[in-house]
Each structure stands twice: as structure tokens, then as C-alpha cells.
Amino acid sequence: MEVIKILKRYSAIVDEELDRVLGTVEPEKLQESSEHLIKAGGKKLRPALVMLSCEAVGGKREDAVKTAAAVELIHTFSLIHDDIMDKDEMRRGKPSVHMIWGEPMAILAGDTLFSKAFEAVLETGTAHIPSENVISALKTVVGSCIDICEGQAFDMCFEGDFEVSEEAYMKMIYKKTAALIAAATKSGALVGGGSPEQVKALAEYGKLIGLAFQIQDDYLDVVSEEEDLGKPVGSDIVEGKMTLMVVRALSSASSEDKKEIISILNAKCDTNVERAIELFEKYGSIKYTYDVAHDNVERAKKLLDVVEDSPAKEALLLLADFVLQRNH
């Protein structure tokens, strides 16, 4: 698949930079724990978006490598801390950082990645990139870190709150997931010297595909086959998670059905997954979830009209579609 080839090509470039950035960390345990998830794989979608956005506005890929590494460091830091908070034992098919090195070292590993991210952006300065562009890229990256923390806090506050509005839910997933993807495309465009119009359009493109990415995850949780998903179908339902599908169904359901949906989510067991899916079908919330993700991707692709045709633009169009074509 063309997208996988693109991501592999860009991840090889950023992996080299990540090795360099983390190569000086000591003691050894801190270095190993900091590198663990990066070496465990992952698609490296976010750093690819930084470099492609830079190229799409006429910049050089190598100018964006440090910012790309920074975005991946922030993403990885958030995963390490998420796994500690959620007590998740596995990530990318390997034991989580805190399962191997313990929670105190895992917290330090996350903090190290977080700090190294800012160092990486500040090292971007080259003769032909104005310092104000680097500062704007740094501000963008910093802003996304605040958003990630706020998004995670909103997510935690939503647990057991069955009155969450669709607007509040969309704000939460924007902050938790889409903000960093928007920061990736915006910072890439800034480093690449894009016009204000191009920077704005690419930031919005990143936001829309980021929202679609999370909404598609909600959708896949109930429509996928277990072997594709890599986890039991309906695990969000079993965990009692608020997803767009749940929020939509609760806002449309009769009071009787609403009570039943809430009792299924509160039960946190897998015996009622099929019944929950039936209720979601009844109120059209599965189709609605798919349609919202699809609409976001179509709008994101139209925003790319502000940049000239190029292999980078073509790759960004393919990546937008890829968000919907994933099966896990």
C-alpha cells in the first residue's frame, strides 16, 4: 500500500534523528526506558505529517526533521504517561514502560522525552529559516502539550458522566488527539516558510484528520473483526467509555432506551455488547459516527487546494484517506 511505503520512508529519517536526540541520555536505564516505545515501532504518522507539510509549502524535508522528532517525542511521552494512568500493561505488542522499569522510572522517561522535544525544535535554526518561524513552531508544539493534558483531564472527568454533550466530546478529542496532529502539520508549514494562508489551512487539515482518526477508532470498535482490531470488539462499551456513538445515541434515545444504554455502560461486562450495538443501530449513531469521520476527511482534502500540486501534496491527500481505510 502506497501510504505504508510513504510512512516507512519518513519514519526511517525521523528514527535516525530520534537516535541522535536520545543517544546522550544517561543513566542507561533512563535511556532504555525513554527509547523503549520508539523502538517498539508505530506508524510515525505525526512526524511524517510535519515533513510532508514542510515540503508541501516548498520547504526542504531536512529542515523539518528536528520538529518532526519533537512531535514524535511528545506523542511518545503522552503514551507512557497514559499507560501509567490507565494501568495498561501492553503497548505496540510489547510490555508498557512502567511494567519493565516501574512507575517512577517511567514517569522520568516521559519527562525526558517531553523536555527533549523542546530542545529538538530549538535546534532547528538554520541560515535560511527565520528565527520567528522557529519560535512560532515552538509555540505551536508547546500549545499542543497543554491541549493533550487538558484533553486527558476532560476524558477522565467524562467517566460516568452520561450527560456529556457532543460539543464537549468533540472538544475533548480535539485536545487529546487532534491537537498534536494539527501541531504537526502547522509546525511543518511554519518551518517550510508557508504563507499565513497555507499555515492556517494545513493546521486545519491536521485538526480535521486528527478528529477523524479518533472518531474512526470509535467506529472501528463496533464494526471490526476481532483479528483486525487486535482487541475484543466492543471493548469501549465494556470499559463504559464515552464515544461519539454513545453520546449521539444517548442524546436521541427514549428515556427507557437511555436507561438501558447507561446500565450497559455501567455494568462494564462483555455480555451486553451486542445489545448496545443494536441500540446504537436503532438510533443511527453508528452511521452518524462514520459520516462525521468521512465528512472531516473530505473537508481536510479540500483545504490542500492552497498548496501547489507536488508529491508531498499527493501524500497528504493519501494520508487523509488512510485515516478512514485503517482497520485497526
C-alpha positions as CSV (number, residue, x, y, z in Angstrom):
1,M,0.0,0.0,0.0
2,E,1.4,3.4,-1.1
3,V,0.7,5.1,2.3
4,I,2.6,2.4,4.2
5,K,5.6,3.0,1.9
6,I,5.4,6.7,2.5
7,L,5.3,6.3,6.2
8,K,8.2,3.9,6.2
9,R,10.3,6.2,4.2
10,Y,9.7,9.2,6.5
11,S,9.9,7.1,9.7
12,A,13.4,6.0,8.7
13,I,14.5,9.6,8.5
14,V,13.0,10.6,11.9
15,D,14.3,7.4,13.6
16,E,17.8,8.5,12.8
17,E,17.1,11.9,14.4
18,L,15.4,10.3,17.4
19,D,18.5,8.1,18.0
20,R,20.7,11.2,17.9
21,V,18.4,13.1,20.3
22,L,18.1,10.3,22.9
23,G,21.7,9.0,22.4
24,T,23.1,11.3,25.1
25,V,20.5,10.4,27.8
26,E,22.0,8.9,31.0
27,P,22.0,6.7,33.1
28,E,21.4,3.7,30.9
29,K,18.1,2.7,32.5
30,L,16.6,6.1,31.7
31,Q,17.9,6.0,28.1
32,E,16.5,2.5,27.6
33,S,13.1,3.3,29.1
34,S,12.9,6.5,27.1
35,E,13.7,4.7,23.8
36,H,11.5,1.6,24.5
37,L,8.3,2.7,22.8
38,I,10.0,4.5,20.0
39,K,11.9,1.3,19.2
40,A,8.7,-0.8,19.5
41,G,7.5,0.6,16.2
42,G,4.4,2.6,15.5
43,K,3.5,4.2,12.2
44,K,5.2,7.6,12.9
45,L,2.3,9.3,11.2
46,R,2.8,12.6,13.1
47,P,6.5,13.2,12.1
48,A,5.7,12.2,8.5
49,L,3.0,14.9,8.5
50,V,5.5,17.5,9.8
51,M,7.9,16.8,7.0
52,L,5.2,16.5,4.3
53,S,3.6,19.8,5.3
54,C,7.0,21.5,5.1
55,E,7.6,20.1,1.6
56,A,4.0,20.9,0.5
57,V,4.7,24.7,1.1
58,G,8.0,24.5,-0.8
59,G,10.4,23.8,2.2
60,K,13.1,21.2,2.4
61,R,12.3,17.9,4.3
62,E,15.6,18.0,6.2
63,D,14.7,21.4,7.7
64,A,11.7,19.9,9.4
65,V,13.4,16.7,10.8
66,K,14.0,18.2,14.2
67,T,10.5,19.4,14.6
68,A,9.2,16.1,13.3
69,A,11.3,14.3,16.0
70,A,9.9,16.7,18.6
71,V,6.3,15.9,17.7
72,E,7.0,12.1,18.0
73,L,8.8,12.6,21.3
74,I,5.7,14.4,22.7
75,H,3.4,11.7,21.3
76,T,5.5,9.0,23.0
77,F,5.7,10.9,26.3
78,S,1.9,11.1,26.3
79,L,1.6,7.3,25.7
80,I,4.0,6.5,28.6
81,H,2.0,8.6,31.0
82,D,-1.4,7.4,29.6
83,D,-0.3,3.8,30.2
84,I,0.6,4.6,33.8
85,M,-2.7,6.3,34.4
86,D,-4.8,3.6,32.7
87,K,-2.7,0.8,34.2
88,D,-2.2,-0.6,30.7
89,E,0.3,-3.5,30.6
90,M,0.9,-3.6,26.9
91,R,1.6,-1.1,24.1
92,R,2.6,-1.8,20.5
93,G,2.7,-5.5,21.3
94,K,5.4,-5.0,24.0
95,P,5.2,-4.5,27.8
96,S,4.5,-0.9,28.7
97,V,7.4,1.1,30.0
98,H,6.2,1.1,33.6
99,M,5.8,-2.7,33.5
100,I,9.5,-3.1,32.8
101,W,11.1,-0.2,34.7
102,G,8.5,0.6,37.3
103,E,6.4,3.7,37.6
104,P,9.0,6.2,38.9
105,M,11.4,5.5,36.0
106,A,8.5,5.5,33.5
107,I,7.5,9.0,34.7
108,L,11.1,10.2,34.4
109,A,11.3,8.7,30.9
110,G,8.1,10.6,29.9
111,D,9.5,13.8,31.3
112,T,12.8,13.3,29.5
113,L,11.0,12.9,26.1
114,F,8.9,15.9,26.9
115,S,12.0,18.1,27.6
116,K,14.0,16.7,24.7
117,A,11.1,17.7,22.3
118,F,11.6,21.4,23.1
119,E,15.4,21.1,22.7
120,A,14.9,19.5,19.3
121,V,12.6,22.3,18.0
122,L,15.1,25.0,19.2
123,E,17.9,23.3,17.3
124,T,16.0,23.8,14.1
125,G,17.6,27.2,13.4
126,T,19.4,27.1,10.1
127,A,20.6,30.0,8.0
128,H,17.6,30.1,5.7
129,I,14.8,29.6,8.3
130,P,13.9,32.9,10.1
131,S,14.1,32.6,13.9
132,E,10.5,33.9,14.2
133,N,9.3,30.8,12.2
134,V,11.2,28.5,14.7
135,I,9.6,30.4,17.6
136,S,6.1,30.1,16.1
137,A,6.7,26.3,15.5
138,L,7.9,26.0,19.2
139,K,4.7,27.9,20.4
140,T,2.6,25.5,18.3
141,V,4.3,22.4,19.8
142,V,4.0,23.9,23.4
143,G,0.3,24.7,22.9
144,S,-0.4,21.1,21.8
145,C,1.2,19.8,25.0
146,I,-1.1,21.9,27.1
147,D,-4.0,20.6,25.0
148,I,-3.0,17.0,25.5
149,C,-3.0,17.4,29.3
150,E,-6.4,19.2,29.2
151,G,-7.8,16.5,26.9
152,Q,-6.7,13.7,29.1
153,A,-8.3,15.5,32.1
154,F,-11.6,16.0,30.3
155,D,-11.6,12.3,29.3
156,M,-11.1,11.4,33.0
157,C,-13.9,13.8,34.1
158,F,-16.3,12.3,31.5
159,E,-16.1,8.8,33.1
160,G,-19.5,8.0,34.5
161,D,-21.0,11.3,33.2
162,F,-23.7,10.3,30.8
163,E,-24.9,13.9,30.1
164,V,-21.7,14.8,28.0
165,S,-22.8,16.9,25.0
166,E,-21.5,16.2,21.5
167,E,-19.8,19.6,21.6
168,A,-18.0,18.8,24.8
169,Y,-17.0,15.4,23.4
170,M,-15.6,16.9,20.2
171,K,-13.6,19.4,22.3
172,M,-12.1,16.6,24.4
173,I,-11.0,14.5,21.4
174,Y,-9.6,17.7,19.7
175,K,-7.4,18.4,22.7
176,K,-6.5,14.7,23.4
177,T,-5.8,13.5,19.9
178,A,-6.3,16.1,17.1
179,A,-4.3,19.0,18.7
180,L,-0.9,17.2,18.2
181,I,-1.7,16.2,14.6
182,A,-2.7,19.9,13.9
183,A,0.5,21.0,15.6
184,A,2.4,18.6,13.3
185,T,1.0,20.0,10.1
186,K,1.1,23.6,11.3
187,S,4.7,23.5,12.6
188,G,5.8,21.8,9.4
189,A,4.3,24.5,7.3
190,L,5.9,27.2,9.5
191,V,9.4,25.7,9.2
192,G,8.8,25.3,5.5
193,G,8.1,29.0,5.2
194,G,4.5,28.7,4.2
195,S,2.3,31.8,3.7
196,P,-0.1,32.6,6.6
197,E,-3.0,31.2,4.4
198,Q,-1.1,28.0,3.8
199,V,-0.1,27.6,7.5
200,K,-3.7,28.1,8.6
201,A,-5.1,25.7,6.0
202,L,-2.5,23.0,6.9
203,A,-3.3,23.4,10.7
204,E,-7.0,23.0,9.9
205,Y,-6.2,19.9,7.7
206,G,-4.3,18.4,10.6
207,K,-7.1,19.1,13.1
208,L,-9.8,17.6,10.8
209,I,-7.9,14.4,10.1
210,G,-7.0,14.2,13.8
211,L,-10.7,14.3,14.7
212,A,-11.5,11.8,12.0
213,F,-8.7,9.5,13.3
214,Q,-10.3,9.4,16.8
215,I,-13.9,9.1,15.6
216,Q,-12.9,6.3,13.2
217,D,-11.4,4.5,16.2
218,D,-14.8,4.7,17.9
219,Y,-16.4,3.4,14.8
220,L,-14.0,0.5,14.3
221,D,-14.5,-0.6,17.9
222,V,-18.0,-1.9,17.0
223,V,-17.8,-2.8,13.3
224,S,-14.4,-4.6,13.0
225,E,-13.5,-8.2,13.2
226,E,-11.5,-9.0,16.4
227,E,-8.5,-10.3,14.5
228,D,-8.3,-6.9,12.6
229,L,-8.8,-4.8,15.7
230,G,-6.3,-6.7,17.8
231,K,-8.6,-6.5,20.8
232,P,-12.2,-7.7,21.5
233,V,-14.9,-5.9,19.5
234,G,-16.9,-3.5,21.7
235,S,-14.1,-3.0,24.2
236,D,-15.1,0.7,24.5
237,I,-18.6,-0.4,25.5
238,V,-17.2,-2.9,28.1
239,E,-15.0,-0.1,29.5
240,G,-18.0,2.2,29.7
241,K,-16.3,4.8,27.6
242,M,-18.0,7.9,26.3
243,T,-17.5,7.8,22.5
244,L,-19.3,9.9,19.8
245,M,-21.5,6.9,19.1
246,V,-22.6,6.7,22.8
247,V,-23.0,10.5,23.1
248,R,-25.2,10.5,19.9
249,A,-27.3,7.5,21.0
250,L,-27.9,8.9,24.5
251,S,-29.0,12.3,23.1
252,S,-31.5,10.7,20.7
253,A,-32.8,7.7,22.8
254,S,-36.1,7.4,24.5
255,S,-35.8,7.6,28.3
256,E,-36.2,3.8,28.5
257,D,-33.5,3.1,26.0
258,K,-31.3,5.7,27.5
259,K,-31.5,3.9,30.9
260,E,-30.6,0.6,29.2
261,I,-27.6,2.1,27.4
262,I,-26.4,3.7,30.7
263,S,-26.9,0.4,32.6
264,I,-24.9,-1.5,30.0
265,L,-22.0,1.1,30.2
266,N,-22.1,1.0,34.0
267,A,-22.1,-2.9,34.0
268,K,-18.6,-3.0,32.4
269,C,-19.0,-6.6,31.2
270,D,-18.9,-8.1,27.7
271,T,-22.3,-9.9,27.8
272,N,-24.3,-6.8,26.7
273,V,-22.1,-5.6,23.8
274,E,-24.5,-7.0,21.1
275,R,-27.5,-5.3,22.8
276,A,-25.6,-2.0,23.0
277,I,-24.8,-2.2,19.3
278,E,-28.5,-2.9,18.5
279,L,-29.4,0.2,20.4
280,F,-26.8,2.3,18.5
281,E,-28.2,0.9,15.2
282,K,-31.7,1.8,16.3
283,Y,-30.7,5.5,16.8
284,G,-28.4,5.7,13.7
285,S,-25.4,6.5,15.8
286,I,-23.1,4.0,14.1
287,K,-23.7,5.5,10.7
288,Y,-23.6,9.0,12.2
289,T,-20.1,8.3,13.6
290,Y,-18.9,7.0,10.2
291,D,-20.4,10.1,8.4
292,V,-18.7,12.6,10.7
293,A,-15.3,11.0,10.2
294,H,-15.9,10.8,6.4
295,D,-17.0,14.5,6.3
296,N,-14.0,15.7,8.2
297,V,-11.6,13.9,5.8
298,E,-13.3,15.3,2.7
299,R,-13.1,18.8,4.2
300,A,-9.4,18.3,5.1
301,K,-8.6,17.3,1.5
302,K,-10.3,20.4,0.1
303,L,-8.1,22.6,2.3
304,L,-5.0,21.4,0.4
305,D,-6.1,23.5,-2.6
306,V,-3.9,26.3,-1.1
307,V,-0.7,24.4,-2.0
308,E,0.6,23.6,-5.4
309,D,0.5,20.0,-6.8
310,S,3.5,18.0,-5.7
311,P,4.4,14.5,-4.4
312,A,4.1,15.9,-0.8
313,K,0.5,17.2,-1.5
314,E,-0.4,13.9,-3.1
315,A,0.9,12.1,0.0
316,L,-1.1,14.4,2.3
317,L,-4.3,13.5,0.3
318,L,-3.5,9.8,0.6
319,L,-2.9,10.1,4.3
320,A,-6.3,11.8,4.8
321,D,-7.9,8.8,3.1
322,F,-5.8,6.4,5.1
323,V,-7.4,7.6,8.3
324,L,-10.6,6.0,7.1
325,Q,-9.1,3.0,5.4
326,R,-7.4,1.6,8.5
327,N,-9.0,-1.5,10.0
328,H,-7.4,-1.0,13.5
